[in-house]
Amino acid sequence: MAYIYILQSEKTKNYYIGSSQNFEKRYKEHLAGRVRSTKALLPLKVVLKQSLPDIDIAKKLELRLKKFKRRDFIEKIVKDGKVKSYI
């Protein structure tokens, strides 16, 4: 099992998109400030977490979402609560 997730900074309202096989462990790393790309965004909240069959699919979705870079697109995904229907 793998996950794609979107975190949002409570301070800046910016989004971070990631994927992991162990979401709970990875999220704790984000919250502890051990992830360079999210350290300045703390505190963070999970706005979307979706399970996927394997990590390869999760990584592909992560890269595709990161290419969009449009806030309105990411906000629509968060609102709908699902990634697959957009990819």
N, CA, C and O atoms as a Tinker XYZ file with bonds, in Angstrom:
   348  protein
     1  N      0.851000   -1.184000    0.000000    73     2
     2  CA     0.000000    0.000000    0.000000    64     1     3
     3  C      0.891000    1.240000    0.000000    63     2     4     5
     4  O      1.918000    1.291000    0.677000    81     3
     5  N      0.474000    2.222000   -0.766000    73     3     6
     6  CA     1.193000    3.501000   -0.843000    64     5     7
     7  C      0.169000    4.630000   -0.747000    63     6     8     9
     8  O     -1.038000    4.415000   -0.865000    81     7
     9  N      0.680000    5.821000   -0.531000    73     7    10
    10  CA    -0.200000    6.974000   -0.361000    64     9    11
    11  C      0.308000    8.165000   -1.150000    63    10    12    13
    12  O      1.514000    8.364000   -1.294000    81    11
    13  N     -0.623000    8.951000   -1.656000    73    11    14
    14  CA    -0.317000   10.280000   -2.150000    64    13    15
    15  C     -1.015000   11.216000   -1.172000    63    14    16    17
    16  O     -2.127000   10.940000   -0.721000    81    15
    17  N     -0.360000   12.318000   -0.849000    73    15    18
    18  CA    -0.946000   13.214000    0.141000    64    17    19
    19  C     -0.660000   14.661000   -0.211000    63    18    20    21
    20  O      0.303000   14.980000   -0.907000    81    19
    21  N     -1.528000   15.524000    0.293000    73    19    22
    22  CA    -1.339000   16.959000    0.142000    64    21    23
    23  C     -1.406000   17.565000    1.539000    63    22    24    25
    24  O     -2.372000   17.371000    2.278000    81    23
    25  N     -0.362000   18.297000    1.876000    73    23    26
    26  CA    -0.303000   19.013000    3.146000    64    25    27
    27  C     -0.491000   20.499000    2.863000    63    26    28    29
    28  O     -0.151000   20.983000    1.783000    81    27
    29  N     -1.033000   21.214000    3.837000    73    27    30
    30  CA    -1.157000   22.660000    3.694000    64    29    31
    31  C     -0.548000   23.339000    4.910000    63    30    32    33
    32  O     -0.773000   22.935000    6.051000    81    31
    33  N      0.217000   24.365000    4.640000    73    31    34
    34  CA     0.808000   25.161000    5.709000    64    33    35
    35  C     -0.274000   26.003000    6.358000    63    34    36    37
    36  O     -1.018000   26.708000    5.676000    81    35
    37  N     -0.357000   25.927000    7.664000    73    35    38
    38  CA    -1.318000   26.763000    8.377000    64    37    39
    39  C     -0.822000   28.209000    8.454000    63    38    40    41
    40  O     -1.597000   29.131000    8.705000    81    39
    41  N      0.474000   28.386000    8.236000    73    39    42
    42  CA     1.079000   29.721000    8.298000    64    41    43
    43  C      0.962000   30.451000    6.952000    63    42    44    45
    44  O      0.493000   31.588000    6.901000    81    43
    45  N      1.386000   29.801000    5.872000    73    43    46
    46  CA     1.436000   30.454000    4.560000    64    45    47
    47  C      0.294000   30.048000    3.626000    63    46    48    49
    48  O      0.072000   30.698000    2.604000    81    47
    49  N     -0.425000   28.989000    3.964000    73    47    50
    50  CA    -1.514000   28.420000    3.146000    64    49    51
    51  C     -0.994000   27.747000    1.876000    63    50    52    53
    52  O     -1.792000   27.363000    1.021000    81    51
    53  N      0.323000   27.594000    1.735000    73    51    54
    54  CA     0.898000   26.885000    0.596000    64    53    55
    55  C      0.659000   25.391000    0.734000    63    54    56    57
    56  O      0.477000   24.869000    1.834000    81    55
    57  N      0.663000   24.708000   -0.423000    73    55    58
    58  CA     0.465000   23.260000   -0.451000    64    57    59
    59  C      1.780000   22.539000   -0.691000    63    58    60    61
    60  O      2.696000   23.069000   -1.318000    81    59
    61  N      1.851000   21.320000   -0.178000    73    59    62
    62  CA     2.974000   20.425000   -0.440000    64    61    63
    63  C      2.371000   19.090000   -0.865000    63    62    64    65
    64  O      1.475000   18.574000   -0.197000    81    63
    65  N      2.854000   18.533000   -1.963000    73    63    66
    66  CA     2.377000   17.259000   -2.472000    64    65    67
    67  C      3.473000   16.226000   -2.280000    63    66    68    69
    68  O      4.632000   16.476000   -2.612000    81    67
    69  N      3.111000   15.062000   -1.743000    73    67    70
    70  CA     4.092000   14.016000   -1.517000    64    69    71
    71  C      3.493000   12.637000   -1.681000    63    70    72    73
    72  O      2.284000   12.480000   -1.849000    81    71
    73  N      4.364000   11.639000   -1.627000    73    71    74
    74  CA     3.937000   10.239000   -1.680000    64    73    75
    75  C      4.840000    9.432000   -0.760000    63    74    76    77
    76  O      5.993000    9.792000   -0.521000    81    75
    77  N      4.297000    8.338000   -0.250000    73    75    78
    78  CA     5.058000    7.518000    0.690000    64    77    79
    79  C      4.404000    6.155000    0.845000    63    78    80    81
    80  O      3.203000    5.999000    0.625000    81    79
    81  N      5.203000    5.176000    1.226000    73    79    82
    82  CA     4.652000    3.868000    1.563000    64    81    83
    83  C      4.218000    3.830000    3.018000    63    82    84    85
    84  O      3.373000    3.019000    3.397000    81    83
    85  N      4.791000    4.705000    3.833000    73    83    86
    86  CA     4.430000    4.763000    5.247000    64    85    87
    87  C      4.055000    6.210000    5.577000    63    86    88    89
    88  O      4.892000    7.003000    6.010000    81    87
    89  N      2.796000    6.529000    5.364000    73    87    90
    90  CA     2.359000    7.908000    5.516000    64    89    91
    91  C      2.555000    8.440000    6.932000    63    90    92    93
    92  O      3.035000    9.560000    7.110000    81    91
    93  N      2.191000    7.657000    7.930000    73    91    94
    94  CA     2.275000    8.134000    9.317000    64    93    95
    95  C      3.704000    8.533000    9.682000    63    94    96    97
    96  O      3.926000    9.574000   10.299000    81    95
    97  N      4.668000    7.701000    9.297000    73    95    98
    98  CA     6.075000    7.994000    9.585000    64    97    99
    99  C      6.524000    9.258000    8.847000    63    98   100   101
   100  O      7.188000   10.121000    9.421000    81    99
   101  N      6.155000    9.353000    7.579000    73    99   102
   102  CA     6.559000   10.495000    6.776000    64   101   103
   103  C      5.939000   11.789000    7.298000    63   102   104   105
   104  O      6.606000   12.822000    7.346000    81   103
   105  N      4.678000   11.736000    7.685000    73   103   106
   106  CA     4.007000   12.923000    8.222000    64   105   107
   107  C      4.672000   13.388000    9.516000    63   106   108   109
   108  O      4.817000   14.590000    9.742000    81   107
   109  N      5.073000   12.449000   10.360000    73   107   110
   110  CA     5.787000   12.806000   11.591000    64   109   111
   111  C      7.114000   13.488000   11.272000    63   110   112   113
   112  O      7.522000   14.413000   11.973000    81   111
   113  N      7.790000   13.030000   10.210000    73   111   114
   114  CA     9.038000   13.677000    9.791000    64   113   115
   115  C      8.779000   15.115000    9.352000    63   114   116   117
   116  O      9.549000   16.020000    9.677000    81   115
   117  N      7.687000   15.320000    8.610000    73   115   118
   118  CA     7.316000   16.684000    8.200000    64   117   119
   119  C      7.076000   17.556000    9.435000    63   118   120   121
   120  O      7.604000   18.663000    9.532000    81   119
   121  N      6.285000   17.053000   10.366000    73   119   122
   122  CA     5.933000   17.836000   11.556000    64   121   123
   123  C      7.122000   18.141000   12.448000    63   122   124   125
   124  O      7.149000   19.164000   13.132000    81   123
   125  N      8.116000   17.242000   12.438000    73   123   126
   126  CA     9.310000   17.431000   13.258000    64   125   127
   127  C     10.321000   18.374000   12.604000    63   126   128   129
   128  O     11.350000   18.691000   13.201000    81   127
   129  N     10.032000   18.820000   11.385000    73   127   130
   130  CA    10.952000   19.722000   10.689000    64   129   131
   131  C     12.137000   19.024000   10.059000    63   130   132   133
   132  O     13.148000   19.662000    9.767000    81   131
   133  N     12.030000   17.719000    9.842000    73   131   134
   134  CA    13.140000   16.955000    9.262000    64   133   135
   135  C     13.076000   16.857000    7.740000    63   134   136   137
   136  O     13.902000   16.180000    7.129000    81   135
   137  N     12.098000   17.530000    7.123000    73   135   138
   138  CA    11.986000   17.555000    5.662000    64   137   139
   139  C     12.268000   18.983000    5.211000    63   138   140   141
   140  O     11.512000   19.905000    5.516000    81   139
   141  N     13.352000   19.149000    4.490000    73   139   142
   142  CA    13.817000   20.484000    4.125000    64   141   143
   143  C     12.754000   21.297000    3.378000    63   142   144   145
   144  O     12.607000   22.495000    3.624000    81   143
   145  N     12.019000   20.659000    2.473000    73   143   146
   146  CA    11.065000   21.407000    1.656000    64   145   147
   147  C      9.822000   21.862000    2.410000    63   146   148   149
   148  O      9.089000   22.721000    1.920000    81   147
   149  N      9.571000   21.307000    3.586000    73   147   150
   150  CA     8.388000   21.736000    4.351000    64   149   151
   151  C      8.737000   22.393000    5.683000    63   150   152   153
   152  O      7.845000   22.860000    6.390000    81   151
   153  N      9.987000   22.434000    6.026000    73   151   154
   154  CA    10.403000   22.977000    7.320000    64   153   155
   155  C      9.912000   24.413000    7.525000    63   154   156   157
   156  O      9.448000   24.761000    8.611000    81   155
   157  N     10.014000   25.238000    6.492000    73   155   158
   158  CA     9.602000   26.639000    6.605000    64   157   159
   159  C      8.084000   26.805000    6.569000    63   158   160   161
   160  O      7.575000   27.893000    6.840000    81   159
   161  N      7.363000   25.745000    6.239000    73   159   162
   162  CA     5.911000   25.814000    6.130000    64   161   163
   163  C      5.183000   25.424000    7.412000    63   162   164   165
   164  O      3.958000   25.523000    7.482000    81   163
   165  N      5.919000   24.986000    8.416000    73   163   166
   166  CA     5.291000   24.515000    9.654000    64   165   167
   167  C      4.477000   25.606000   10.319000    63   166   168   169
   168  O      4.867000   26.772000   10.260000    81   167
   169  N      3.374000   25.276000   10.942000    73   167   170
   170  CA     2.753000   23.961000   11.099000    64   169   171
   171  C      1.977000   23.540000    9.841000    63   170   172   173
   172  O      1.518000   24.374000    9.061000    81   171
   173  N      1.850000   22.218000    9.675000    73   171   174
   174  CA     1.202000   21.633000    8.512000    64   173   175
   175  C     -0.021000   20.826000    8.925000    63   174   176   177
   176  O     -0.078000   20.261000   10.017000    81   175
   177  N     -1.000000   20.788000    8.021000    73   175   178
   178  CA    -2.146000   19.910000    8.245000    64   177   179
   179  C     -2.373000   19.079000    6.991000    63   178   180   181
   180  O     -2.063000   19.520000    5.884000    81   179
   181  N     -2.908000   17.891000    7.162000    73   179   182
   182  CA    -3.222000   17.006000    6.045000    64   181   183
   183  C     -4.562000   17.459000    5.465000    63   182   184   185
   184  O     -5.568000   17.518000    6.172000    81   183
   185  N     -4.561000   17.779000    4.164000    73   183   186
   186  CA    -5.811000   18.157000    3.524000    64   185   187
   187  C     -6.300000   17.085000    2.562000    63   186   188   189
   188  O     -7.458000   17.109000    2.146000    81   187
   189  N     -5.423000   16.138000    2.201000    73   187   190
   190  CA    -5.814000   15.006000    1.378000    64   189   191
   191  C     -4.836000   13.859000    1.603000    63   190   192   193
   192  O     -3.623000   14.060000    1.648000    81   191
   193  N     -5.371000   12.676000    1.739000    73   191   194
   194  CA    -4.558000   11.461000    1.844000    64   193   195
   195  C     -5.327000   10.381000    1.112000    63   194   196   197
   196  O     -6.472000   10.084000    1.453000    81   195
   197  N     -4.694000    9.789000    0.095000    73   195   198
   198  CA    -5.361000    8.770000   -0.710000    64   197   199
   199  C     -4.464000    7.552000   -0.830000    63   198   200   201
   200  O     -3.279000    7.673000   -1.141000    81   199
   201  N     -5.026000    6.387000   -0.585000    73   199   202
   202  CA    -4.256000    5.159000   -0.725000    64   201   203
   203  C     -4.265000    4.705000   -2.178000    63   202   204   205
   204  O     -5.241000    4.894000   -2.903000    81   203
   205  N     -3.163000    4.109000   -2.576000    73   203   206
   206  CA    -2.982000    3.601000   -3.929000    64   205   207
   207  C     -2.358000    2.210000   -3.860000    63   206   208   209
   208  O     -1.756000    1.852000   -2.848000    81   207
   209  N     -2.495000    1.427000   -4.925000    73   207   210
   210  CA    -2.004000    0.037000   -4.886000    64   209   211
   211  C     -0.502000   -0.115000   -4.663000    63   210   212   213
   212  O     -0.072000   -1.025000   -3.955000    81   211
   213  N      0.304000    0.774000   -5.265000    73   211   214
   214  CA     1.755000    0.645000   -5.073000    64   213   215
   215  C      2.453000    1.993000   -5.188000    63   214   216   217
   216  O      1.870000    2.973000   -5.652000    81   215
   217  N      3.691000    2.027000   -4.764000    73   215   218
   218  CA     4.456000    3.267000   -4.690000    64   217   219
   219  C      4.763000    3.850000   -6.068000    63   218   220   221
   220  O      4.882000    5.067000   -6.207000    81   219
   221  N      4.893000    2.995000   -7.093000    73   219   222
   222  CA     5.171000    3.508000   -8.441000    64   221   223
   223  C      4.031000    4.391000   -8.939000    63   222   224   225
   224  O      4.272000    5.446000   -9.525000    81   223
   225  N      2.804000    3.966000   -8.708000    73   223   226
   226  CA     1.642000    4.771000   -9.094000    64   225   227
   227  C      1.615000    6.068000   -8.292000    63   226   228   229
   228  O      1.354000    7.138000   -8.841000    81   227
   229  N      1.886000    5.969000   -6.991000    73   227   230
   230  CA     1.884000    7.152000   -6.125000    64   229   231
   231  C      2.937000    8.162000   -6.581000    63   230   232   233
   232  O      2.659000    9.360000   -6.633000    81   231
   233  N      4.123000    7.701000   -6.905000    73   231   234
   234  CA     5.201000    8.607000   -7.351000    64   233   235
   235  C      4.839000    9.291000   -8.671000    63   234   236   237
   236  O      5.089000   10.484000   -8.847000    81   235
   237  N      4.244000    8.524000   -9.605000    73   235   238
   238  CA     3.846000    9.109000  -10.889000    64   237   239
   239  C      2.790000   10.185000  -10.689000    63   238   240   241
   240  O      2.861000   11.250000  -11.302000    81   239
   241  N      1.811000    9.912000   -9.834000    73   239   242
   242  CA     0.786000   10.909000   -9.548000    64   241   243
   243  C      1.380000   12.148000   -8.884000    63   242   244   245
   244  O      1.013000   13.278000   -9.208000    81   243
   245  N      2.298000   11.921000   -7.954000    73   243   246
   246  CA     2.952000   13.047000   -7.275000    64   245   247
   247  C      3.653000   13.948000   -8.288000    63   246   248   249
   248  O      3.472000   15.165000   -8.263000    81   247
   249  N      4.444000   13.365000   -9.170000    73   247   250
   250  CA     5.172000   14.161000  -10.162000    64   249   251
   251  C      4.231000   14.890000  -11.101000    63   250   252   253
   252  O      4.473000   16.044000  -11.455000    81   251
   253  N      3.163000   14.228000  -11.507000    73   251   254
   254  CA     2.201000   14.856000  -12.408000    64   253   255
   255  C      1.497000   16.038000  -11.734000    63   254   256   257
   256  O      1.313000   17.092000  -12.343000    81   255
   257  N      1.112000   15.851000  -10.489000    73   255   258
   258  CA     0.459000   16.945000   -9.756000    64   257   259
   259  C      1.402000   18.122000   -9.547000    63   258   260   261
   260  O      0.990000   19.277000   -9.651000    81   259
   261  N      2.654000   17.833000   -9.255000    73   259   262
   262  CA     3.620000   18.903000   -9.027000    64   261   263
   263  C      3.863000   19.713000  -10.299000    63   262   264   265
   264  O      4.207000   20.892000  -10.220000    81   263
   265  N      3.690000   19.101000  -11.461000    73   263   266
   266  CA     3.865000   19.822000  -12.723000    64   265   267
   267  C      2.762000   20.847000  -12.955000    63   266   268   269
   268  O      2.994000   21.862000  -13.613000    81   267
   269  N      1.569000   20.600000  -12.429000    73   267   270
   270  CA     0.454000   21.526000  -12.653000    64   269   271
   271  C      0.702000   22.878000  -11.991000    63   270   272   273
   272  O      0.490000   23.916000  -12.617000    81   271
   273  N      1.141000   22.882000  -10.755000    73   271   274
   274  CA     1.504000   24.101000  -10.022000    64   273   275
   275  C      0.409000   25.167000   -9.996000    63   274   276   277
   276  O      0.693000   26.335000   -9.733000    81   275
   277  N     -0.808000   24.786000  -10.258000    73   275   278
   278  CA    -1.902000   25.753000  -10.216000    64   277   279
   279  C     -2.670000   25.576000   -8.920000    63   278   280   281
   280  O     -3.180000   24.494000   -8.627000    81   279
   281  N     -2.745000   26.628000   -8.162000    73   279   282
   282  CA    -3.404000   26.574000   -6.859000    64   281   283
   283  C     -4.872000   26.170000   -6.988000    63   282   284   285
   284  O     -5.365000   25.372000   -6.190000    81   283
   285  N     -5.573000   26.712000   -7.982000    73   283   286
   286  CA    -6.991000   26.381000   -8.134000    64   285   287
   287  C     -7.190000   24.904000   -8.466000    63   286   288   289
   288  O     -8.172000   24.298000   -8.037000    81   287
   289  N     -6.275000   24.331000   -9.218000    73   287   290
   290  CA    -6.344000   22.907000   -9.557000    64   289   291
   291  C     -6.147000   22.053000   -8.303000    63   290   292   293
   292  O     -6.896000   21.102000   -8.075000    81   291
   293  N     -5.152000   22.386000   -7.499000    73   291   294
   294  CA    -4.891000   21.651000   -6.266000    64   293   295
   295  C     -6.065000   21.810000   -5.291000    63   294   296   297
   296  O     -6.463000   20.848000   -4.635000    81   295
   297  N     -6.610000   23.012000   -5.200000    73   295   298
   298  CA    -7.746000   23.236000   -4.304000    64   297   299
   299  C     -8.978000   22.439000   -4.733000    63   298   300   301
   300  O     -9.747000   21.996000   -3.881000    81   299
   301  N     -9.177000   22.251000   -6.038000    73   299   302
   302  CA   -10.300000   21.443000   -6.522000    64   301   303
   303  C    -10.104000   19.975000   -6.136000    63   302   304   305
   304  O    -11.057000   19.304000   -5.740000    81   303
   305  N     -8.890000   19.487000   -6.248000    73   303   306
   306  CA    -8.592000   18.109000   -5.845000    64   305   307
   307  C     -8.864000   17.942000   -4.352000    63   306   308   309
   308  O     -9.486000   16.964000   -3.937000    81   307
   309  N     -8.401000   18.890000   -3.554000    73   307   310
   310  CA    -8.612000   18.828000   -2.105000    64   309   311
   311  C    -10.103000   18.845000   -1.792000    63   310   312   313
   312  O    -10.576000   18.067000   -0.963000    81   311
   313  N    -10.836000   19.724000   -2.449000    73   311   314
   314  CA   -12.275000   19.829000   -2.218000    64   313   315
   315  C    -12.990000   18.522000   -2.564000    63   314   316   317
   316  O    -13.858000   18.064000   -1.821000    81   315
   317  N    -12.614000   17.928000   -3.703000    73   315   318
   318  CA   -13.246000   16.681000   -4.138000    64   317   319
   319  C    -12.757000   15.472000   -3.346000    63   318   320   321
   320  O    -13.437000   14.448000   -3.297000    81   319
   321  N    -11.578000   15.583000   -2.723000    73   319   322
   322  CA   -11.050000   14.519000   -1.887000    64   321   323
   323  C    -10.511000   13.318000   -2.635000    63   322   324   325
   324  O    -10.412000   12.226000   -2.077000    81   323
   325  N    -10.159000   13.518000   -3.907000    73   323   326
   326  CA    -9.658000   12.398000   -4.695000    64   325   327
   327  C     -8.735000   12.896000   -5.797000    63   326   328   329
   328  O     -8.979000   13.939000   -6.403000    81   327
   329  N     -7.668000   12.137000   -6.049000    73   327   330
   330  CA    -6.692000   12.527000   -7.069000    64   329   331
   331  C     -6.963000   11.834000   -8.391000    63   330   332   333
   332  O     -6.892000   12.483000   -9.434000    81   331
   333  N     -7.262000   10.573000   -8.394000    73   331   334
   334  CA    -7.333000    9.777000   -9.624000    64   333   335
   335  C     -8.196000   10.363000  -10.720000    63   334   336   337
   336  O     -7.828000   10.270000  -11.891000    81   335
   337  N     -9.304000   10.951000  -10.399000    73   335   338
   338  CA   -10.208000   11.448000  -11.424000    64   337   339
   339  C     -9.597000   12.594000  -12.244000    63   338   340   341
   340  O    -10.142000   12.956000  -13.287000    81   339
   341  N     -8.484000   13.163000  -11.792000    73   339   342
   342  CA    -7.851000   14.273000  -12.503000    64   341   343
   343  C     -6.668000   13.846000  -13.340000    63   342   344   345
   344  O     -6.143000   14.636000  -14.126000    81   343
   345  N     -6.245000   12.612000  -13.183000    73   343   346
   346  CA    -5.017000   12.171000  -13.850000    64   345   347
   347  C     -5.329000   11.201000  -14.965000    63   346   348
   348  O     -4.418000   10.723000  -15.640000    81   347
